């Protein structure tokens, strides 16, 4: 019988509020957005400086550290994202083949920072032209917010549509990605910028 994972949880500050990450040694289980304190996209000319963090010893593992580094780069140094490895995923959803798994991994692979795709287009990318509604269900089942970018999936009309983290968060994230990567605020007083691991 497979042993249950020993998950470690960490809360990470972001411009959207505190995000919760849970991961075991084999990969990330969940990344959750806060449901409150979301800045409005139209009132945010630039990403707020990263808050200072007290460095306290706490349990960790490699997937958790990769997720934290990736998220910090996403918000404050997105030009570094291409050089950072994604964390492995170990949520049960990714342990067996399913339509939701195929949709989420296709979205991760093919819809990049600053791009959007409609539910219908994403259905076509996974070979299910008439499954736009099912794609919406897959987005609602996404356990890895932002890293698997369900915020980039919009309506065919161009309207942004719904989002598990709230419509204001989706507006903020899309506005954040429309800005040139090099125009985001650099981290201040919070340690080194994210780097890729040594070869």
Beta strands, then each sheet from edge to edge (+ up, - down):
strand 1: 8-12
strand 2: 19-24
strand 3: 27-32
strand 4: 117-118
strand 5: 153-154
sheet 1: 1+ 2- 3+
sheet 2: 4+ 5+
end
